[in-house]
Amino acid sequence: MEFFRIKKDIPFMRHALIFNAISALTFVAAVFFLFSKGLHFSIEFTGGTVMEVAYNKPADLEKIRKSIEGLGYRDTLVQSFGTAQDVMIRLPAQAGVNASQQTEKVNAALKADDPDVRLQRVEFVGPQVGDELAHDGLLALGMVVLGIVIYLAFRFEWKFAVAAVIANLHDIIIILGFFAFFQWEFSLTVLAAILAVLGYSVNESVVVFDRVREAFRDRRFGKLSPPEVLNHAITSTMSRTVITHGSTEMMVLAMFFFGGPTLHYFALALTIGILFGIYSSVFVAAALAMWLGVKREDLIKPVKVKDENGGAVV
């Protein structure tokens, strides 16, 4: 299905150098903020206290969140747990304050709002658990990248695989750069969003590269140069890009505005990833493939002509 069709190919590759220079500057800035400011990790990575409380009626999560923030806790996760009456609270670790003191302080604040609230469970998550989660998350990211390289190398050609992986890592680093610069909380849900963006961006690159391969194999485009073939492939996928990314972003924005604090940064990471995923598929992956020297012979193996004399010398 197409909403529109562009009849004349857009010369994307003509401006590839300018856009990649902008992309390189953005990438360097993201790396700088990652090293200078670092990520603001959530309780899953840094350790803290997990409390489970129960109410006699559906809990007012926003009221609970404001009560806890009034105690001086900056990054507190408050969410329903199982039912509307059960609430799970995650408190970040504080210097000089143990889990028991945190629990008593928060429980007193909650009872001041509702005397019937009951403390069901308290659990302390140590930093060692956080280190394990960080290690497992990085390992998962590395395995995904390796799988993408192997898949694209087999499906297309190594030049496409290198171009796609660099473009996708570009998207991830920029997302992390945003989180480092604004000091947004980096949690496991954000890590899940980054892994989703990685697969989403790869899919966009695969669609473009599929069109490139089709154009190289189509005799109608036999006289086109590689940059012209790339322009045609990208232009022919524009309608599909608008439909796919537009519908996905509508769903993500719904989570952003109506999903509450639990899904806020998850949706934010997805939004950044989708926008930069479109950008990288067009101006990073395709341009890198062009600069790596992709050509028709990389995708179409020459047909061997049989010797009619069977190798005999006449």
BELMOGI-V557713 format. One record per pair of residues at least 24 apart in sequence whose C-alpha atoms are under 8 Angstrom apart, sorted by the first residue. I is the first residue (numbers start at 0). J is the second residue. If there is no record, write none. Layout:
I & J
I & J
This chain:
0 & 239
1 & 238
1 & 239
2 & 238
2 & 242
3 & 238
4 & 235
4 & 238
5 & 234
5 & 235
8 & 230
8 & 231
8 & 234
8 & 235
9 & 230
9 & 231
9 & 234
10 & 227
10 & 230
11 & 230
11 & 281
11 & 282
12 & 226
12 & 227
12 & 229
12 & 230
12 & 282
12 & 286
15 & 282
15 & 283
15 & 286
18 & 282
19 & 282
19 & 283
22 & 283
25 & 173
26 & 169
26 & 172
26 & 173
28 & 176
29 & 172
29 & 173
29 & 175
29 & 176
29 & 177
29 & 179
29 & 180
30 & 172
30 & 173
30 & 176
31 & 176
32 & 176
32 & 179
32 & 180
33 & 175
33 & 176
33 & 179
33 & 180
36 & 179
36 & 180
36 & 182
37 & 179
38 & 175
38 & 178
38 & 179
38 & 182
38 & 183
38 & 184
38 & 185
39 & 178
39 & 179
39 & 182
39 & 183
39 & 184
39 & 185
40 & 184
40 & 185
40 & 186
41 & 74
41 & 91
41 & 184
41 & 185
41 & 186
42 & 89
42 & 90
42 & 91
42 & 92
42 & 124
42 & 129
42 & 186
43 & 124
43 & 128
43 & 129
43 & 132
43 & 186
43 & 187
44 & 126
44 & 128
44 & 129
44 & 130
44 & 132
44 & 133
44 & 186
45 & 91
45 & 92
45 & 125
45 & 126
45 & 129
45 & 130
46 & 91
46 & 92
46 & 123
46 & 124
46 & 125
46 & 126
46 & 127
46 & 128
46 & 129
47 & 89
47 & 90
47 & 91
47 & 92
47 & 93
47 & 98
47 & 123
47 & 124
47 & 125
47 & 126
48 & 89
48 & 90
48 & 91
48 & 92
48 & 98
48 & 101
48 & 102
48 & 121
48 & 122
48 & 123
48 & 124
49 & 87
49 & 88
49 & 89
49 & 90
49 & 121
49 & 122
49 & 123
49 & 124
50 & 87
50 & 88
50 & 89
50 & 102
50 & 118
50 & 119
50 & 120
50 & 121
50 & 122
51 & 85
51 & 86
51 & 87
51 & 88
51 & 118
51 & 119
51 & 120
51 & 121
52 & 85
52 & 86
52 & 87
52 & 88
52 & 116
52 & 117
52 & 118
52 & 119
52 & 120
53 & 84
53 & 85
53 & 86
53 & 116
53 & 117
53 & 118
53 & 119
54 & 84
54 & 85
54 & 115
54 & 116
54 & 117
55 & 84
55 & 115
55 & 116
56 & 83
56 & 84
57 & 83
57 & 84
57 & 85
58 & 83
58 & 84
58 & 85
58 & 86
60 & 86
63 & 109
66 & 108
66 & 109
67 & 105
67 & 108
70 & 105
74 & 184
76 & 260
76 & 261
77 & 261
78 & 261
98 & 123
136 & 190
140 & 194
143 & 194
147 & 201
155 & 208
155 & 298
156 & 297
156 & 298
158 & 288
158 & 291
158 & 292
158 & 293
159 & 208
159 & 284
159 & 288
162 & 283
162 & 284
162 & 285
162 & 287
162 & 288
163 & 201
163 & 204
163 & 280
163 & 284
165 & 284
166 & 279
166 & 280
166 & 283
166 & 284
167 & 197
167 & 200
167 & 201
167 & 276
167 & 279
168 & 197
169 & 279
170 & 197
170 & 272
170 & 275
170 & 276
170 & 279
171 & 196
171 & 197
171 & 272
174 & 268
174 & 271
174 & 272
183 & 264
184 & 264
185 & 264
188 & 262
188 & 264
188 & 265
189 & 264
189 & 265
189 & 268
191 & 265
192 & 265
192 & 266
192 & 268
192 & 269
193 & 268
193 & 269
193 & 272
195 & 269
196 & 269
196 & 272
196 & 273
196 & 276
199 & 273
199 & 276
200 & 272
200 & 273
200 & 276
200 & 277
200 & 280
203 & 240
203 & 276
203 & 277
203 & 280
204 & 280
204 & 284
206 & 236
207 & 232
207 & 233
207 & 236
207 & 280
208 & 232
210 & 235
210 & 236
212 & 298
215 & 295
215 & 298
215 & 299
216 & 295
216 & 298
216 & 299
225 & 289
225 & 293
225 & 294
225 & 295
226 & 289
229 & 285
229 & 289
233 & 281
240 & 277
244 & 273
248 & 273
